[in-house]
């Protein structure tokens, strides 16, 4: 049986060091992958003169599974977001952002276990109709929601809930104000919910959702929502479990999937051996579960959980004094 090959994009800033950590852990757990490395972001721009080289796109398409570090898109220089480009190019319509409490973090809550399922290609991030008037006084952007897109993401959320034995899906919207776009999303999600009578459905306006997530986060299970709202809510959920350093993300389509650390490239601490690699390690766990390697995923999750709970060589954001390599070594020893 041939080894599965994974495309690896180390990324910018702290990306290469935390990706290296994740790969060492995958190898130690006996996952037996082959890796093909590709550049994107500022690293690619400096080496090859473009943010997203053709070879990188070809490797993503060829291997269909990608593990990605944080990428930097230059701000305000006419560059399109690399992440948005990848999602559109490969039809990665579902952004899956789980948050789970780990004992020993600096989080304000315990027993959080929420998955945000965010539509990844439509809505305000579709990129349509963005313009500024010649006098600079008026700006416009168009939000597009389609029946197909809404049905696809709602079905994904309910199928995920059923597969993971989740009890409830919360449809988050703003249909009271955005009656066309959010209204269509809510209407279609309601229709999809009828096909899943075994799963409880609730509807919630996005602003109320933010308040209730802070007040009673334990009442949430799976959240499904549109692109912009999902972007905001998934970061709020990350804050419940200790921040973006504890939050992984998966971008899933019909023919490809990209698993990533959702935090930024943190250039201020790049090369200083300070970064917490947990986000990308958890993303690699998502990747293993996607590949049907649940036993390996659980093995790594238990090792990471033990390191954090015991405060063994943890990074500063976790209350420790150690760096990336020490934290990684602590996980490796438990494997």
Secondary structure as UniProt FT lines:
FT   STRAND          5..9
FT   TURN            13..14
FT   HELIX           15..28
FT   TURN            29..30
FT   STRAND          34..38
FT   HELIX           42..48
FT   HELIX           54..63
FT   STRAND          65..68
FT   TURN            75..76
FT   HELIX           82..89
FT   TURN            90..91
FT   STRAND          94..100
FT   TURN            103..104
FT   STRAND          113..119
FT   HELIX           124..126
FT   TURN            128..129
FT   STRAND          131..132
FT   TURN            134..135
FT   STRAND          139..140
FT   HELIX           147..163
FT   TURN            164..165
FT   STRAND          168..173
FT   TURN            175..177
FT   TURN            179..180
FT   HELIX           181..193
FT   TURN            194..195
FT   TURN            197..198
FT   STRAND          200..205
FT   HELIX           206..215
FT   HELIX           217..219
FT   STRAND          222..225
FT   HELIX           227..240
FT   TURN            241..242
FT   HELIX           244..246
FT   STRAND          248..252
FT   STRAND          257..261
FT   HELIX           267..269
FT   TURN            270..273
FT   HELIX           278..290
FT   TURN            291..292
FT   HELIX           294..310
FT   HELIX           316..318
FT   HELIX           324..334
//
